[in-house]
Amino acid sequence: MGFNKLTAELEGRPVLAWSVSAYAECSSIDAIVLVCAATARTELEAIAREAAPIKLRAVVEGGAHRHLSVAEGLRIVPKDASMIAVHDAARPLVNCAMIERCLESARNAGAAACARPVTDTLKRVNDEGFIIESVERTGLWAVETPQIVRAELLRLAYDDVIATGAYVSDETSAVQAAGAPVALVETPEWNGKITYPGDLDLARLVLRGRAAGSPA
């Protein structure tokens, strides 16, 4: 992006504010912990506190990789929490309905994540950028967030990850490594991640459609 995408303007609010407020406005969410880079902490904390003045309980500095950041956040989450939702704040189109669907599935299965079936043709390439094989997309899903897990299971999974020095790219991977199943919940609305500048334009269109009462 060339700049901090979480502070990028999106329909009058920073990207981070959309993500945080979705959780703040969801009655099933009791508390929010923001994990962020030390270099951006002051700015991001101010945004998050405005978006969730009551539910934002703590702001902590993350690690070099996502799993290390999640591990830092878990240290702060209250011990009596029954379920823990992890969300990538660069997905500002999350809403309470998505969170609730994922939470219901996680309560039943122990762990769940929002996801969408892969519809593109997939290819594997070599280091030179040439196709070496086609990848069958049947049964393939692109995993998103929120990812919600029973608290004791997520803590156990991350204790194992940290203890062994393993690398996992998301919570589903950590939970699977601990030997537990993960359910996927199809996202009916676009829940895209802000990665490129053009993604902001797409997100604006979705938000305007929602405001006008049109499906995303």
Secondary structure in CASP SS format (residue, H / E / C, confidence):
PFRMAT SS
TARGET T0000
AUTHOR 0000-0000-0000
METHOD secondary structure of the structure
MODEL  1
M C 1.00
G C 1.00
F C 1.00
N C 1.00
K H 1.00
L H 1.00
T H 1.00
A C 1.00
E E 1.00
L E 1.00
E C 1.00
G C 1.00
R E 1.00
P E 1.00
V H 1.00
L H 1.00
A H 1.00
W H 1.00
S H 1.00
V H 1.00
S H 1.00
A H 1.00
Y H 1.00
A H 1.00
E C 1.00
C C 1.00
S C 1.00
S C 1.00
I C 1.00
D C 1.00
A C 1.00
I E 1.00
V E 1.00
L E 1.00
V E 1.00
C E 1.00
A C 1.00
A H 1.00
T H 1.00
A H 1.00
R H 1.00
T H 1.00
E H 1.00
L H 1.00
E H 1.00
A H 1.00
I H 1.00
A H 1.00
R H 1.00
E H 1.00
A H 1.00
A C 1.00
P C 1.00
I C 1.00
K C 1.00
L E 1.00
R E 1.00
A E 1.00
V E 1.00
V E 1.00
E E 1.00
G C 1.00
G C 1.00
A C 1.00
H C 1.00
R H 1.00
H H 1.00
L H 1.00
S H 1.00
V H 1.00
A H 1.00
E H 1.00
G H 1.00
L H 1.00
R H 1.00
I H 1.00
V C 1.00
P C 1.00
K C 1.00
D C 1.00
A C 1.00
S C 1.00
M E 1.00
I E 1.00
A E 1.00
V E 1.00
H C 1.00
D C 1.00
A C 1.00
A C 1.00
R C 1.00
P C 1.00
L C 1.00
V C 1.00
N C 1.00
C H 1.00
A H 1.00
M H 1.00
I H 1.00
E H 1.00
R H 1.00
C H 1.00
L H 1.00
E H 1.00
S H 1.00
A H 1.00
R H 1.00
N H 1.00
A H 1.00
G C 1.00
A E 1.00
A E 1.00
A E 1.00
C E 1.00
A E 1.00
R E 1.00
P E 1.00
V C 1.00
T C 1.00
D C 1.00
T C 1.00
L E 1.00
K E 1.00
R E 1.00
V E 1.00
N C 1.00
D C 1.00
E C 1.00
G C 1.00
F C 1.00
I E 1.00
I E 1.00
E E 1.00
S E 1.00
V E 1.00
E C 1.00
R C 1.00
T C 1.00
G C 1.00
L C 1.00
W E 1.00
A E 1.00
V E 1.00
E E 1.00
T E 1.00
P E 1.00
Q E 1.00
I E 1.00
V E 1.00
R E 1.00
A H 1.00
E H 1.00
L H 1.00
L H 1.00
R H 1.00
L H 1.00
A H 1.00
Y H 1.00
D H 1.00
D H 1.00
V H 1.00
I H 1.00
A H 1.00
T H 1.00
G C 1.00
A C 1.00
Y C 1.00
V C 1.00
S C 1.00
D C 1.00
E H 1.00
T H 1.00
S H 1.00
A H 1.00
V H 1.00
Q H 1.00
A H 1.00
A C 1.00
G C 1.00
A C 1.00
P C 1.00
V C 1.00
A E 1.00
L E 1.00
V E 1.00
E E 1.00
T C 1.00
P C 1.00
E C 1.00
W C 1.00
N C 1.00
G C 1.00
K C 1.00
I C 1.00
T C 1.00
Y C 1.00
P H 1.00
G H 1.00
D H 1.00
L H 1.00
D H 1.00
L H 1.00
A H 1.00
R H 1.00
L H 1.00
V H 1.00
L H 1.00
R H 1.00
G H 1.00
R H 1.00
A H 1.00
A C 1.00
G C 1.00
S C 1.00
P C 1.00
A C 1.00
END
